[in-house]
């Protein structure tokens, strides 16, 4: 017997898998990448969690499918920010169902807890997700199973319902008890791993789609740096620290210049190639203001191979009107 688990790398999905594996069922942990997960590389962590509970890990990329089918026209709307949670969950479950069929597995597993999240984990929303993904009866939620209707796996006796949990609400007490019982180590504290739920990230998304058509290749740039919209509409992204500078340097985009001050410590930046001369000059002043520069001196910046002379603003307050976040 084999099950497919939707696996985020978080505690709840790890515990859900363990409850099923302990009943002698093979579990394939499927992490579905929409492109909007954490900026941290979590592969090593996810592999560790799977190893500790005895599951195999498989990562599936659905960035294009997610943008085309879900992100910009969610049937069930957005949450507080740019997060189409119900439609996103339905898409993930439909993808997991495809994997289930391809792998010859018998049912699906998720770490959802009834009542833990107001938009996507209330009873109505959880049922809506099942309906939209055609997973009615196939999806077992082990942490809340005894508070929900029995699924096919329970009805058929593949899984002993009495060995599952009845967790409801936002308290983590029972999960932490299970952690101790299992001896699980280095698990993540609960928190939103989806950037679309973040207020500041949402501001960047709303600004982007006001001026441009969003594509998969735009996702990496959205994850890093301070984002600004210039006078004539060009987009400027300025690295905040060494780590962000490194990520920005590695982005290969036919839509943006890489911009750097010559011989001056400061951020790596990216500017729309559609920028007017006025916006190039404005971008140069902004970038220099974030450098360790003399406000009365002139410096040279490179826009890929093009060079431009500029002086910084006298104060960072002058940058605020252009700042998205």
ChimeraX commands (.cxc) that place a marker at each C-alpha (Angstrom):
marker #1 position 0.00,0.00,0.00 radius 0.5
marker #1 position 1.30,3.41,-0.98 radius 0.5
marker #1 position 0.16,6.97,-0.26 radius 0.5
marker #1 position 1.16,10.35,-1.69 radius 0.5
marker #1 position 1.66,13.09,0.90 radius 0.5
marker #1 position 1.64,16.79,0.13 radius 0.5
marker #1 position 4.76,17.89,1.94 radius 0.5
marker #1 position 5.74,21.47,2.78 radius 0.5
marker #1 position 8.71,20.62,4.95 radius 0.5
marker #1 position 6.82,21.91,7.97 radius 0.5
marker #1 position 5.95,20.13,11.19 radius 0.5
marker #1 position 2.32,19.29,10.45 radius 0.5
marker #1 position 2.98,17.59,7.12 radius 0.5
marker #1 position 5.89,15.68,8.66 radius 0.5
marker #1 position 3.73,14.42,11.54 radius 0.5
marker #1 position 0.90,13.51,9.15 radius 0.5
marker #1 position 3.28,11.31,7.15 radius 0.5
marker #1 position 4.60,9.64,10.30 radius 0.5
marker #1 position 1.10,8.67,11.43 radius 0.5
marker #1 position 0.56,6.89,8.11 radius 0.5
marker #1 position 4.02,5.32,7.86 radius 0.5
marker #1 position 3.57,3.89,11.36 radius 0.5
marker #1 position 0.64,1.90,9.98 radius 0.5
marker #1 position 2.90,0.11,7.52 radius 0.5
marker #1 position 2.10,2.24,4.49 radius 0.5
marker #1 position 4.78,3.51,2.10 radius 0.5
marker #1 position 4.66,7.30,1.73 radius 0.5
marker #1 position 6.03,9.42,-1.09 radius 0.5
marker #1 position 6.42,13.03,0.11 radius 0.5
marker #1 position 5.59,15.38,-2.76 radius 0.5
marker #1 position 6.72,18.98,-2.45 radius 0.5
marker #1 position 4.96,21.11,-5.04 radius 0.5
marker #1 position 6.87,24.22,-6.08 radius 0.5
marker #1 position 4.68,27.13,-7.22 radius 0.5
marker #1 position 7.66,29.48,-7.33 radius 0.5
marker #1 position 6.50,31.50,-4.33 radius 0.5
marker #1 position 7.97,29.51,-1.46 radius 0.5
marker #1 position 10.59,30.74,0.98 radius 0.5
marker #1 position 13.71,32.44,-0.36 radius 0.5
marker #1 position 15.82,29.98,1.64 radius 0.5
marker #1 position 17.08,26.77,0.11 radius 0.5
marker #1 position 15.06,24.20,2.05 radius 0.5
marker #1 position 16.04,21.04,0.18 radius 0.5
marker #1 position 18.42,19.83,2.88 radius 0.5
marker #1 position 15.81,20.48,5.58 radius 0.5
marker #1 position 13.06,18.67,3.67 radius 0.5
marker #1 position 15.30,15.67,3.08 radius 0.5
marker #1 position 16.11,15.59,6.80 radius 0.5
marker #1 position 12.44,15.58,7.80 radius 0.5
marker #1 position 11.64,12.82,5.33 radius 0.5
marker #1 position 14.59,10.73,6.50 radius 0.5
marker #1 position 13.53,11.04,10.13 radius 0.5
marker #1 position 10.04,9.66,9.46 radius 0.5
marker #1 position 10.94,7.21,6.68 radius 0.5
marker #1 position 9.45,8.87,3.60 radius 0.5
marker #1 position 10.88,9.42,0.13 radius 0.5
marker #1 position 10.96,12.97,-1.26 radius 0.5
marker #1 position 9.90,14.12,-4.72 radius 0.5
marker #1 position 9.81,17.78,-5.84 radius 0.5
marker #1 position 7.45,18.86,-8.61 radius 0.5
marker #1 position 7.68,22.26,-10.31 radius 0.5
marker #1 position 4.33,23.79,-11.34 radius 0.5
marker #1 position 5.38,27.44,-11.74 radius 0.5
marker #1 position 3.95,27.86,-15.25 radius 0.5
marker #1 position 0.78,25.95,-14.45 radius 0.5
marker #1 position 0.26,27.95,-11.26 radius 0.5
marker #1 position 0.61,31.31,-13.03 radius 0.5
marker #1 position -1.64,30.25,-15.89 radius 0.5
marker #1 position -4.41,28.55,-13.89 radius 0.5
marker #1 position -4.43,30.08,-10.42 radius 0.5
marker #1 position -2.52,33.21,-9.49 radius 0.5
marker #1 position -4.21,35.99,-11.44 radius 0.5
marker #1 position -7.81,34.78,-11.62 radius 0.5
marker #1 position -8.59,32.65,-8.55 radius 0.5
marker #1 position -12.15,31.37,-8.55 radius 0.5
marker #1 position -12.37,31.71,-4.77 radius 0.5
marker #1 position -10.55,35.01,-4.46 radius 0.5
marker #1 position -7.53,36.12,-2.49 radius 0.5
marker #1 position -6.77,36.09,1.20 radius 0.5
marker #1 position -5.54,39.14,3.05 radius 0.5
marker #1 position -2.78,39.81,0.51 radius 0.5
marker #1 position -2.03,38.20,-2.89 radius 0.5
marker #1 position -2.68,34.67,-1.69 radius 0.5
marker #1 position -5.29,32.57,-3.57 radius 0.5
marker #1 position -5.16,29.91,-0.84 radius 0.5
marker #1 position -8.25,27.85,-1.69 radius 0.5
marker #1 position -7.48,27.72,-5.42 radius 0.5
marker #1 position -3.82,27.04,-4.67 radius 0.5
marker #1 position -4.64,24.09,-2.41 radius 0.5
marker #1 position -7.05,22.72,-5.00 radius 0.5
marker #1 position -4.36,22.95,-7.69 radius 0.5
marker #1 position -1.83,21.19,-5.44 radius 0.5
marker #1 position -4.25,18.38,-4.64 radius 0.5
marker #1 position -5.10,17.91,-8.31 radius 0.5
marker #1 position -1.37,17.69,-9.10 radius 0.5
marker #1 position -0.88,15.25,-6.21 radius 0.5
marker #1 position -3.73,13.15,-7.59 radius 0.5
marker #1 position -1.93,12.95,-10.94 radius 0.5
marker #1 position 1.18,11.76,-9.10 radius 0.5
marker #1 position -0.92,9.23,-7.16 radius 0.5
marker #1 position -2.25,7.74,-10.37 radius 0.5
marker #1 position 1.19,7.68,-12.00 radius 0.5
marker #1 position 2.78,6.04,-8.95 radius 0.5
marker #1 position 0.01,3.48,-8.47 radius 0.5
marker #1 position -0.71,4.84,-4.98 radius 0.5
marker #1 position -4.08,4.44,-3.29 radius 0.5
marker #1 position -4.77,7.72,-1.47 radius 0.5
marker #1 position -3.48,11.18,-0.58 radius 0.5
marker #1 position -2.30,12.64,2.73 radius 0.5
marker #1 position -1.96,16.24,3.91 radius 0.5
marker #1 position -0.90,17.90,7.16 radius 0.5
marker #1 position -3.85,20.28,7.30 radius 0.5
marker #1 position -5.43,20.91,10.67 radius 0.5
marker #1 position -9.11,21.83,10.89 radius 0.5
marker #1 position -9.49,25.43,12.08 radius 0.5
marker #1 position -5.78,26.25,12.04 radius 0.5
marker #1 position -5.96,28.81,9.22 radius 0.5
marker #1 position -9.05,31.00,8.82 radius 0.5
marker #1 position -9.27,31.09,5.01 radius 0.5
marker #1 position -8.14,27.68,3.83 radius 0.5
marker #1 position -8.60,25.33,6.78 radius 0.5
marker #1 position -12.17,25.92,7.90 radius 0.5
marker #1 position -14.57,23.06,7.23 radius 0.5
marker #1 position -16.27,24.66,4.21 radius 0.5
marker #1 position -12.98,25.62,2.55 radius 0.5
marker #1 position -11.50,22.18,3.10 radius 0.5
marker #1 position -14.53,20.60,1.44 radius 0.5
marker #1 position -14.39,23.12,-1.42 radius 0.5
marker #1 position -10.78,22.14,-2.07 radius 0.5
marker #1 position -11.79,18.48,-2.29 radius 0.5
marker #1 position -14.61,19.29,-4.70 radius 0.5
marker #1 position -12.46,21.49,-6.95 radius 0.5
marker #1 position -9.63,18.95,-7.13 radius 0.5
marker #1 position -11.88,15.89,-7.54 radius 0.5
marker #1 position -10.27,14.35,-4.47 radius 0.5
marker #1 position -13.40,13.67,-2.43 radius 0.5
marker #1 position -12.74,10.64,-0.29 radius 0.5
marker #1 position -9.14,10.30,-1.50 radius 0.5
marker #1 position -7.53,12.87,0.80 radius 0.5
marker #1 position -6.79,11.82,4.38 radius 0.5
marker #1 position -5.86,14.54,6.89 radius 0.5
marker #1 position -4.36,12.43,9.71 radius 0.5
marker #1 position -3.97,15.23,12.26 radius 0.5
marker #1 position -7.70,16.07,12.19 radius 0.5
marker #1 position -9.06,12.79,10.83 radius 0.5
marker #1 position -11.29,11.94,13.80 radius 0.5
marker #1 position -12.89,15.39,13.60 radius 0.5
marker #1 position -13.72,14.89,9.91 radius 0.5
marker #1 position -15.74,12.43,7.86 radius 0.5
marker #1 position -14.03,9.07,7.25 radius 0.5
marker #1 position -12.14,8.80,3.98 radius 0.5
marker #1 position -11.81,5.85,1.59 radius 0.5
marker #1 position -8.57,4.74,3.28 radius 0.5
marker #1 position -10.33,4.56,6.65 radius 0.5
marker #1 position -13.57,3.03,5.36 radius 0.5
marker #1 position -11.66,0.29,3.53 radius 0.5
marker #1 position -9.52,-0.44,6.56 radius 0.5
marker #1 position -6.23,0.51,4.91 radius 0.5
marker #1 position -5.70,2.92,7.80 radius 0.5
marker #1 position -6.84,2.47,11.40 radius 0.5
marker #1 position -8.83,5.62,12.16 radius 0.5
marker #1 position -8.36,5.12,15.90 radius 0.5
marker #1 position -4.60,5.64,15.51 radius 0.5
marker #1 position -5.13,9.05,13.90 radius 0.5
marker #1 position -5.63,12.42,15.62 radius 0.5
marker #1 position -8.54,14.79,16.27 radius 0.5
marker #1 position -6.65,18.08,16.45 radius 0.5
marker #1 position -8.75,21.21,15.87 radius 0.5
marker #1 position -7.73,24.85,16.10 radius 0.5
marker #1 position -4.54,26.87,16.36 radius 0.5
marker #1 position -2.98,25.30,19.45 radius 0.5
marker #1 position 0.21,23.34,18.79 radius 0.5
marker #1 position 0.20,21.41,22.07 radius 0.5
marker #1 position -0.69,18.02,20.61 radius 0.5
marker #1 position 1.77,18.39,17.75 radius 0.5
marker #1 position 4.57,19.11,20.24 radius 0.5
marker #1 position 3.58,16.03,22.25 radius 0.5
marker #1 position 3.89,13.97,19.05 radius 0.5
marker #1 position 7.31,15.51,18.39 radius 0.5
marker #1 position 8.51,14.22,21.76 radius 0.5
marker #1 position 6.98,10.79,21.21 radius 0.5
marker #1 position 8.66,10.48,17.81 radius 0.5
marker #1 position 11.93,12.14,18.78 radius 0.5
marker #1 position 11.74,14.49,15.81 radius 0.5
marker #1 position 14.69,16.88,15.58 radius 0.5
marker #1 position 15.33,20.25,13.92 radius 0.5
marker #1 position 11.75,20.78,12.85 radius 0.5
marker #1 position 10.59,24.21,11.75 radius 0.5
marker #1 position 8.48,26.51,13.88 radius 0.5
marker #1 position 5.06,27.12,12.30 radius 0.5
marker #1 position 4.92,30.09,9.99 radius 0.5
marker #1 position 3.88,31.19,6.55 radius 0.5
marker #1 position 6.21,29.69,3.98 radius 0.5
marker #1 position 4.33,31.30,1.08 radius 0.5
marker #1 position 5.53,34.72,0.00 radius 0.5
marker #1 position 2.08,35.55,-1.40 radius 0.5
marker #1 position 0.73,35.81,2.16 radius 0.5
marker #1 position 3.32,38.50,2.98 radius 0.5
marker #1 position 2.00,42.08,2.89 radius 0.5
marker #1 position 5.19,43.59,1.48 radius 0.5
marker #1 position 5.55,40.93,-1.20 radius 0.5
marker #1 position 1.92,41.52,-2.17 radius 0.5
marker #1 position 2.67,45.23,-2.67 radius 0.5
marker #1 position 5.41,44.28,-5.13 radius 0.5
marker #1 position 3.07,41.94,-6.99 radius 0.5
marker #1 position 0.25,44.49,-7.28 radius 0.5
marker #1 position 2.73,47.10,-8.51 radius 0.5
marker #1 position 4.29,44.72,-11.06 radius 0.5
marker #1 position 1.03,43.71,-12.74 radius 0.5
marker #1 position -0.02,47.37,-12.96 radius 0.5
marker #1 position 2.87,48.00,-15.36 radius 0.5
marker #1 position 3.77,44.67,-16.93 radius 0.5
marker #1 position 2.69,41.12,-17.76 radius 0.5
marker #1 position 3.99,38.73,-15.12 radius 0.5
marker #1 position 5.89,35.66,-16.33 radius 0.5
marker #1 position 7.67,32.76,-14.65 radius 0.5
marker #1 position 11.04,34.36,-15.42 radius 0.5
marker #1 position 10.02,37.37,-13.29 radius 0.5
marker #1 position 9.63,35.34,-10.09 radius 0.5
marker #1 position 13.31,35.32,-8.97 radius 0.5
marker #1 position 13.59,39.11,-9.17 radius 0.5
marker #1 position 10.49,39.55,-7.00 radius 0.5
marker #1 position 12.07,37.67,-4.11 radius 0.5
marker #1 position 15.02,39.92,-3.44 radius 0.5
marker #1 position 15.96,43.55,-2.95 radius 0.5
marker #1 position 14.30,46.88,-2.34 radius 0.5
marker #1 position 11.82,47.56,-5.15 radius 0.5
marker #1 position 11.21,51.03,-6.59 radius 0.5
marker #1 position 9.03,52.43,-9.39 radius 0.5
marker #1 position 10.67,55.40,-11.11 radius 0.5
marker #1 position 9.18,58.57,-12.65 radius 0.5
marker #1 position 8.67,57.24,-16.18 radius 0.5
marker #1 position 7.59,53.78,-15.02 radius 0.5
marker #1 position 10.87,51.83,-15.00 radius 0.5
marker #1 position 11.41,49.24,-12.28 radius 0.5
marker #1 position 14.52,49.43,-10.10 radius 0.5
marker #1 position 15.59,46.71,-7.67 radius 0.5
marker #1 position 18.39,47.46,-5.19 radius 0.5
marker #1 position 20.07,44.75,-3.10 radius 0.5
marker #1 position 19.82,45.28,0.66 radius 0.5
marker #1 position 22.77,43.17,1.76 radius 0.5
marker #1 position 25.52,40.85,0.55 radius 0.5
marker #1 position 23.21,37.83,0.30 radius 0.5
marker #1 position 20.64,39.70,-1.81 radius 0.5
marker #1 position 23.39,41.18,-3.99 radius 0.5
marker #1 position 24.61,37.67,-4.71 radius 0.5
marker #1 position 21.13,36.48,-5.69 radius 0.5
marker #1 position 20.56,39.50,-7.94 radius 0.5
marker #1 position 23.92,39.02,-9.67 radius 0.5
marker #1 position 22.88,35.46,-10.58 radius 0.5
marker #1 position 19.59,36.47,-12.21 radius 0.5
marker #1 position 19.74,36.27,-15.99 radius 0.5
marker #1 position 17.00,38.45,-17.44 radius 0.5
marker #1 position 16.49,39.90,-20.90 radius 0.5
marker #1 position 14.22,42.55,-19.35 radius 0.5
marker #1 position 16.68,44.15,-16.91 radius 0.5
marker #1 position 20.10,45.77,-16.83 radius 0.5
marker #1 position 22.55,44.81,-14.09 radius 0.5
marker #1 position 23.74,48.06,-12.53 radius 0.5
marker #1 position 26.80,48.62,-10.33 radius 0.5
marker #1 position 28.86,51.61,-9.24 radius 0.5
marker #1 position 32.49,51.38,-10.39 radius 0.5
marker #1 position 35.09,51.30,-7.63 radius 0.5
marker #1 position 32.55,52.07,-4.91 radius 0.5
marker #1 position 31.18,49.73,-2.21 radius 0.5
marker #1 position 27.44,49.42,-2.60 radius 0.5
marker #1 position 24.47,47.35,-3.73 radius 0.5
marker #1 position 24.00,45.32,-6.88 radius 0.5
marker #1 position 20.92,46.62,-8.67 radius 0.5
marker #1 position 18.71,45.82,-11.65 radius 0.5
marker #1 position 16.81,48.28,-13.85 radius 0.5
marker #1 position 14.21,47.77,-16.60 radius 0.5
marker #1 position 15.79,47.84,-20.05 radius 0.5
marker #1 position 12.82,49.94,-21.14 radius 0.5
marker #1 position 14.01,52.75,-18.84 radius 0.5
marker #1 position 14.14,56.24,-20.33 radius 0.5
marker #1 position 17.29,58.33,-20.05 radius 0.5
marker #1 position 15.62,60.26,-17.23 radius 0.5
marker #1 position 14.88,57.05,-15.32 radius 0.5
marker #1 position 18.43,55.79,-15.87 radius 0.5
marker #1 position 19.74,58.99,-14.33 radius 0.5
marker #1 position 17.26,58.76,-11.46 radius 0.5
marker #1 position 18.18,55.11,-10.85 radius 0.5
marker #1 position 21.85,56.05,-10.76 radius 0.5
marker #1 position 21.23,58.72,-8.10 radius 0.5
marker #1 position 19.20,56.26,-6.00 radius 0.5
marker #1 position 21.82,53.51,-6.23 radius 0.5
marker #1 position 24.60,55.91,-5.28 radius 0.5
marker #1 position 22.59,57.09,-2.29 radius 0.5
marker #1 position 22.68,53.51,-0.99 radius 0.5
marker #1 position 26.44,53.32,-1.62 radius 0.5
marker #1 position 29.18,54.55,0.67 radius 0.5
marker #1 position 29.43,57.71,-1.41 radius 0.5
marker #1 position 30.16,61.40,-0.99 radius 0.5
marker #1 position 26.97,63.36,-1.68 radius 0.5
marker #1 position 28.95,66.10,-3.44 radius 0.5
marker #1 position 30.98,63.78,-5.68 radius 0.5
marker #1 position 30.25,62.30,-9.12 radius 0.5
marker #1 position 30.58,58.58,-9.79 radius 0.5
marker #1 position 30.41,56.20,-12.74 radius 0.5
marker #1 position 27.86,53.38,-12.91 radius 0.5
marker #1 position 27.62,50.58,-15.46 radius 0.5
marker #1 position 24.34,49.46,-17.06 radius 0.5
marker #1 position 25.73,46.19,-18.31 radius 0.5
marker #1 position 28.31,47.70,-20.72 radius 0.5
marker #1 position 26.90,51.24,-20.85 radius 0.5
marker #1 position 28.38,53.83,-18.45 radius 0.5
marker #1 position 26.66,56.78,-16.79 radius 0.5
marker #1 position 27.92,59.57,-14.52 radius 0.5
marker #1 position 25.79,60.64,-11.55 radius 0.5
marker #1 position 25.78,62.12,-8.06 radius 0.5
marker #1 position 23.84,60.71,-5.09 radius 0.5
marker #1 position 20.85,62.34,-3.43 radius 0.5
marker #1 position 21.65,64.41,-0.36 radius 0.5
marker #1 position 19.33,62.22,1.74 radius 0.5
marker #1 position 17.57,58.88,1.50 radius 0.5
marker #1 position 14.33,60.72,2.24 radius 0.5
marker #1 position 14.37,61.80,-1.40 radius 0.5
marker #1 position 14.05,58.14,-2.43 radius 0.5
marker #1 position 10.84,57.46,-0.49 radius 0.5
marker #1 position 8.40,58.62,-3.21 radius 0.5
marker #1 position 9.69,55.89,-5.54 radius 0.5
marker #1 position 9.82,53.04,-3.01 radius 0.5
marker #1 position 7.35,50.15,-3.25 radius 0.5
marker #1 position 8.96,48.18,-0.40 radius 0.5
marker link #1:1,2 radius 0.2
marker link #1:2,3 radius 0.2
marker link #1:3,4 radius 0.2
marker link #1:4,5 radius 0.2
marker link #1:5,6 radius 0.2
marker link #1:6,7 radius 0.2
marker link #1:7,8 radius 0.2
marker link #1:8,9 radius 0.2
marker link #1:9,10 radius 0.2
marker link #1:10,11 radius 0.2
marker link #1:11,12 radius 0.2
marker link #1:12,13 radius 0.2
marker link #1:13,14 radius 0.2
marker link #1:14,15 radius 0.2
marker link #1:15,16 radius 0.2
marker link #1:16,17 radius 0.2
marker link #1:17,18 radius 0.2
marker link #1:18,19 radius 0.2
marker link #1:19,20 radius 0.2
marker link #1:20,21 radius 0.2
marker link #1:21,22 radius 0.2
marker link #1:22,23 radius 0.2
marker link #1:23,24 radius 0.2
marker link #1:24,25 radius 0.2
marker link #1:25,26 radius 0.2
marker link #1:26,27 radius 0.2
marker link #1:27,28 radius 0.2
marker link #1:28,29 radius 0.2
marker link #1:29,30 radius 0.2
marker link #1:30,31 radius 0.2
marker link #1:31,32 radius 0.2
marker link #1:32,33 radius 0.2
marker link #1:33,34 radius 0.2
marker link #1:34,35 radius 0.2
marker link #1:35,36 radius 0.2
marker link #1:36,37 radius 0.2
marker link #1:37,38 radius 0.2
marker link #1:38,39 radius 0.2
marker link #1:39,40 radius 0.2
marker link #1:40,41 radius 0.2
marker link #1:41,42 radius 0.2
marker link #1:42,43 radius 0.2
marker link #1:43,44 radius 0.2
marker link #1:44,45 radius 0.2
marker link #1:45,46 radius 0.2
marker link #1:46,47 radius 0.2
marker link #1:47,48 radius 0.2
marker link #1:48,49 radius 0.2
marker link #1:49,50 radius 0.2
marker link #1:50,51 radius 0.2
marker link #1:51,52 radius 0.2
marker link #1:52,53 radius 0.2
marker link #1:53,54 radius 0.2
marker link #1:54,55 radius 0.2
marker link #1:55,56 radius 0.2
marker link #1:56,57 radius 0.2
marker link #1:57,58 radius 0.2
marker link #1:58,59 radius 0.2
marker link #1:59,60 radius 0.2
marker link #1:60,61 radius 0.2
marker link #1:61,62 radius 0.2
marker link #1:62,63 radius 0.2
marker link #1:63,64 radius 0.2
marker link #1:64,65 radius 0.2
marker link #1:65,66 radius 0.2
marker link #1:66,67 radius 0.2
marker link #1:67,68 radius 0.2
marker link #1:68,69 radius 0.2
marker link #1:69,70 radius 0.2
marker link #1:70,71 radius 0.2
marker link #1:71,72 radius 0.2
marker link #1:72,73 radius 0.2
marker link #1:73,74 radius 0.2
marker link #1:74,75 radius 0.2
marker link #1:75,76 radius 0.2
marker link #1:76,77 radius 0.2
marker link #1:77,78 radius 0.2
marker link #1:78,79 radius 0.2
marker link #1:79,80 radius 0.2
marker link #1:80,81 radius 0.2
marker link #1:81,82 radius 0.2
marker link #1:82,83 radius 0.2
marker link #1:83,84 radius 0.2
marker link #1:84,85 radius 0.2
marker link #1:85,86 radius 0.2
marker link #1:86,87 radius 0.2
marker link #1:87,88 radius 0.2
marker link #1:88,89 radius 0.2
marker link #1:89,90 radius 0.2
marker link #1:90,91 radius 0.2
marker link #1:91,92 radius 0.2
marker link #1:92,93 radius 0.2
marker link #1:93,94 radius 0.2
marker link #1:94,95 radius 0.2
marker link #1:95,96 radius 0.2
marker link #1:96,97 radius 0.2
marker link #1:97,98 radius 0.2
marker link #1:98,99 radius 0.2
marker link #1:99,100 radius 0.2
marker link #1:100,101 radius 0.2
marker link #1:101,102 radius 0.2
marker link #1:102,103 radius 0.2
marker link #1:103,104 radius 0.2
marker link #1:104,105 radius 0.2
marker link #1:105,106 radius 0.2
marker link #1:106,107 radius 0.2
marker link #1:107,108 radius 0.2
marker link #1:108,109 radius 0.2
marker link #1:109,110 radius 0.2
marker link #1:110,111 radius 0.2
marker link #1:111,112 radius 0.2
marker link #1:112,113 radius 0.2
marker link #1:113,114 radius 0.2
marker link #1:114,115 radius 0.2
marker link #1:115,116 radius 0.2
marker link #1:116,117 radius 0.2
marker link #1:117,118 radius 0.2
marker link #1:118,119 radius 0.2
marker link #1:119,120 radius 0.2
marker link #1:120,121 radius 0.2
marker link #1:121,122 radius 0.2
marker link #1:122,123 radius 0.2
marker link #1:123,124 radius 0.2
marker link #1:124,125 radius 0.2
marker link #1:125,126 radius 0.2
marker link #1:126,127 radius 0.2
marker link #1:127,128 radius 0.2
marker link #1:128,129 radius 0.2
marker link #1:129,130 radius 0.2
marker link #1:130,131 radius 0.2
marker link #1:131,132 radius 0.2
marker link #1:132,133 radius 0.2
marker link #1:133,134 radius 0.2
marker link #1:134,135 radius 0.2
marker link #1:135,136 radius 0.2
marker link #1:136,137 radius 0.2
marker link #1:137,138 radius 0.2
marker link #1:138,139 radius 0.2
marker link #1:139,140 radius 0.2
marker link #1:140,141 radius 0.2
marker link #1:141,142 radius 0.2
marker link #1:142,143 radius 0.2
marker link #1:143,144 radius 0.2
marker link #1:144,145 radius 0.2
marker link #1:145,146 radius 0.2
marker link #1:146,147 radius 0.2
marker link #1:147,148 radius 0.2
marker link #1:148,149 radius 0.2
marker link #1:149,150 radius 0.2
marker link #1:150,151 radius 0.2
marker link #1:151,152 radius 0.2
marker link #1:152,153 radius 0.2
marker link #1:153,154 radius 0.2
marker link #1:154,155 radius 0.2
marker link #1:155,156 radius 0.2
marker link #1:156,157 radius 0.2
marker link #1:157,158 radius 0.2
marker link #1:158,159 radius 0.2
marker link #1:159,160 radius 0.2
marker link #1:160,161 radius 0.2
marker link #1:161,162 radius 0.2
marker link #1:162,163 radius 0.2
marker link #1:163,164 radius 0.2
marker link #1:164,165 radius 0.2
marker link #1:165,166 radius 0.2
marker link #1:166,167 radius 0.2
marker link #1:167,168 radius 0.2
marker link #1:168,169 radius 0.2
marker link #1:169,170 radius 0.2
marker link #1:170,171 radius 0.2
marker link #1:171,172 radius 0.2
marker link #1:172,173 radius 0.2
marker link #1:173,174 radius 0.2
marker link #1:174,175 radius 0.2
marker link #1:175,176 radius 0.2
marker link #1:176,177 radius 0.2
marker link #1:177,178 radius 0.2
marker link #1:178,179 radius 0.2
marker link #1:179,180 radius 0.2
marker link #1:180,181 radius 0.2
marker link #1:181,182 radius 0.2
marker link #1:182,183 radius 0.2
marker link #1:183,184 radius 0.2
marker link #1:184,185 radius 0.2
marker link #1:185,186 radius 0.2
marker link #1:186,187 radius 0.2
marker link #1:187,188 radius 0.2
marker link #1:188,189 radius 0.2
marker link #1:189,190 radius 0.2
marker link #1:190,191 radius 0.2
marker link #1:191,192 radius 0.2
marker link #1:192,193 radius 0.2
marker link #1:193,194 radius 0.2
marker link #1:194,195 radius 0.2
marker link #1:195,196 radius 0.2
marker link #1:196,197 radius 0.2
marker link #1:197,198 radius 0.2
marker link #1:198,199 radius 0.2
marker link #1:199,200 radius 0.2
marker link #1:200,201 radius 0.2
marker link #1:201,202 radius 0.2
marker link #1:202,203 radius 0.2
marker link #1:203,204 radius 0.2
marker link #1:204,205 radius 0.2
marker link #1:205,206 radius 0.2
marker link #1:206,207 radius 0.2
marker link #1:207,208 radius 0.2
marker link #1:208,209 radius 0.2
marker link #1:209,210 radius 0.2
marker link #1:210,211 radius 0.2
marker link #1:211,212 radius 0.2
marker link #1:212,213 radius 0.2
marker link #1:213,214 radius 0.2
marker link #1:214,215 radius 0.2
marker link #1:215,216 radius 0.2
marker link #1:216,217 radius 0.2
marker link #1:217,218 radius 0.2
marker link #1:218,219 radius 0.2
marker link #1:219,220 radius 0.2
marker link #1:220,221 radius 0.2
marker link #1:221,222 radius 0.2
marker link #1:222,223 radius 0.2
marker link #1:223,224 radius 0.2
marker link #1:224,225 radius 0.2
marker link #1:225,226 radius 0.2
marker link #1:226,227 radius 0.2
marker link #1:227,228 radius 0.2
marker link #1:228,229 radius 0.2
marker link #1:229,230 radius 0.2
marker link #1:230,231 radius 0.2
marker link #1:231,232 radius 0.2
marker link #1:232,233 radius 0.2
marker link #1:233,234 radius 0.2
marker link #1:234,235 radius 0.2
marker link #1:235,236 radius 0.2
marker link #1:236,237 radius 0.2
marker link #1:237,238 radius 0.2
marker link #1:238,239 radius 0.2
marker link #1:239,240 radius 0.2
marker link #1:240,241 radius 0.2
marker link #1:241,242 radius 0.2
marker link #1:242,243 radius 0.2
marker link #1:243,244 radius 0.2
marker link #1:244,245 radius 0.2
marker link #1:245,246 radius 0.2
marker link #1:246,247 radius 0.2
marker link #1:247,248 radius 0.2
marker link #1:248,249 radius 0.2
marker link #1:249,250 radius 0.2
marker link #1:250,251 radius 0.2
marker link #1:251,252 radius 0.2
marker link #1:252,253 radius 0.2
marker link #1:253,254 radius 0.2
marker link #1:254,255 radius 0.2
marker link #1:255,256 radius 0.2
marker link #1:256,257 radius 0.2
marker link #1:257,258 radius 0.2
marker link #1:258,259 radius 0.2
marker link #1:259,260 radius 0.2
marker link #1:260,261 radius 0.2
marker link #1:261,262 radius 0.2
marker link #1:262,263 radius 0.2
marker link #1:263,264 radius 0.2
marker link #1:264,265 radius 0.2
marker link #1:265,266 radius 0.2
marker link #1:266,267 radius 0.2
marker link #1:267,268 radius 0.2
marker link #1:268,269 radius 0.2
marker link #1:269,270 radius 0.2
marker link #1:270,271 radius 0.2
marker link #1:271,272 radius 0.2
marker link #1:272,273 radius 0.2
marker link #1:273,274 radius 0.2
marker link #1:274,275 radius 0.2
marker link #1:275,276 radius 0.2
marker link #1:276,277 radius 0.2
marker link #1:277,278 radius 0.2
marker link #1:278,279 radius 0.2
marker link #1:279,280 radius 0.2
marker link #1:280,281 radius 0.2
marker link #1:281,282 radius 0.2
marker link #1:282,283 radius 0.2
marker link #1:283,284 radius 0.2
marker link #1:284,285 radius 0.2
marker link #1:285,286 radius 0.2
marker link #1:286,287 radius 0.2
marker link #1:287,288 radius 0.2
marker link #1:288,289 radius 0.2
marker link #1:289,290 radius 0.2
marker link #1:290,291 radius 0.2
marker link #1:291,292 radius 0.2
marker link #1:292,293 radius 0.2
marker link #1:293,294 radius 0.2
marker link #1:294,295 radius 0.2
marker link #1:295,296 radius 0.2
marker link #1:296,297 radius 0.2
marker link #1:297,298 radius 0.2
marker link #1:298,299 radius 0.2
marker link #1:299,300 radius 0.2
marker link #1:300,301 radius 0.2
marker link #1:301,302 radius 0.2
marker link #1:302,303 radius 0.2
marker link #1:303,304 radius 0.2
marker link #1:304,305 radius 0.2
marker link #1:305,306 radius 0.2
marker link #1:306,307 radius 0.2
marker link #1:307,308 radius 0.2
marker link #1:308,309 radius 0.2
marker link #1:309,310 radius 0.2
marker link #1:310,311 radius 0.2
marker link #1:311,312 radius 0.2
marker link #1:312,313 radius 0.2
marker link #1:313,314 radius 0.2
marker link #1:314,315 radius 0.2
marker link #1:315,316 radius 0.2
marker link #1:316,317 radius 0.2
marker link #1:317,318 radius 0.2
marker link #1:318,319 radius 0.2
marker link #1:319,320 radius 0.2
marker link #1:320,321 radius 0.2
marker link #1:321,322 radius 0.2
marker link #1:322,323 radius 0.2
marker link #1:323,324 radius 0.2
marker link #1:324,325 radius 0.2
view
